[in-house]
Amino acid sequence: MPEQKTLDKMQKFVDKFREKTGTFGYPDLNITNILVEGLAGNVEEVGRPMCPCQFFPEGKAEAAKSSEWACPCWEFQIWKYCH
């Protein structure tokens, strides 16, 4: 489980991202909390909030490839909807 400080940081990240992009979260907050926990875990593990819905076998190498955080989920790209 990620540290509370990292969880709080990622919750703020998600809130600001949604506000900025007009996206919204899944109505079940348990799902949203899992997303935030996954982002926080990736920050602690690889140093970036990489999409927790994807598996990155070489997490640190993937994180180093790009300076952008991009979600590959088709739901997000089409409907601006994220967990």
matplotlib code that plots the C-alpha trace (Angstrom):
import matplotlib.pyplot as plt

x = [0.0, 1.4, 2.1, -0.7, 1.3, 1.5, -2.1, -3.1, -0.8, -2.4, -5.9, -5.1, -3.5, -6.7, -9.0, -7.0, -6.7, -10.5, -11.1, -8.7, -9.8, -13.6, -13.3, -15.1, -14.8, -16.7, -19.7, -18.5, -15.8, -14.2, -13.2, -11.8, -9.9, -8.3, -7.2, -5.7, -3.9, -2.5, -1.3, 0.3, 1.9, 3.4, 4.8, 6.5, 7.7, 8.8, 8.6, 5.7, 1.9, 1.6, -1.8, -2.5, -4.9, -1.9, 0.9, 4.4, 6.9, 9.8, 8.1, 11.2, 12.2, 8.7, 8.6, 11.9, 10.6, 8.3, 7.7, 3.9, 1.4, -1.0, -3.9, -4.4, -7.9, -10.3, -13.2, -11.1, -10.2, -13.7, -15.9, -13.5, -14.5, -12.1, -12.5]
y = [0.0, 3.4, 6.0, 8.3, 11.3, 9.8, 8.8, 12.4, 13.8, 11.5, 12.3, 16.0, 15.0, 13.2, 16.0, 18.7, 16.5, 16.0, 19.7, 20.7, 18.1, 17.9, 14.2, 12.5, 9.4, 6.2, 6.7, 3.9, 5.6, 2.2, 1.9, 5.5, 4.7, 1.7, 3.9, 6.5, 3.7, 2.3, 5.7, 6.3, 2.8, 3.6, 6.9, 5.1, 2.2, 3.9, 7.6, 8.5, 8.2, 5.7, 4.3, 1.5, -0.2, -1.2, -3.6, -2.2, -5.1, -2.6, 0.1, 2.3, 2.0, 2.8, 5.8, 7.1, 6.9, 9.9, 13.0, 12.7, 10.8, 9.3, 7.0, 4.4, 3.4, 3.7, 4.8, 7.7, 8.7, 8.5, 9.5, 11.3, 8.8, 7.2, 4.9]
z = [0.0, -0.9, 1.7, 2.7, 1.5, -2.0, -2.0, -1.1, -3.9, -6.5, -5.4, -5.9, -9.3, -10.4, -9.2, -11.0, -14.2, -14.2, -13.7, -16.5, -19.0, -18.3, -17.4, -14.6, -12.5, -12.0, -9.6, -7.3, -5.2, -4.4, -8.1, -8.1, -4.9, -6.6, -9.5, -7.1, -5.2, -8.5, -9.6, -6.2, -6.3, -9.7, -8.4, -5.6, -7.7, -11.0, -10.2, -12.4, -12.2, -15.0, -15.9, -13.3, -15.8, -17.9, -17.2, -17.8, -17.6, -17.6, -15.5, -15.0, -18.6, -19.8, -17.4, -18.9, -22.5, -22.3, -20.2, -20.8, -18.7, -21.3, -20.6, -23.4, -22.3, -25.2, -22.8, -21.7, -25.2, -26.6, -23.7, -21.3, -18.7, -16.3, -13.4]

ax = plt.figure().add_subplot(projection="3d")
ax.plot(x, y, z, "-o")
ax.set_aspect("equal")
plt.show()
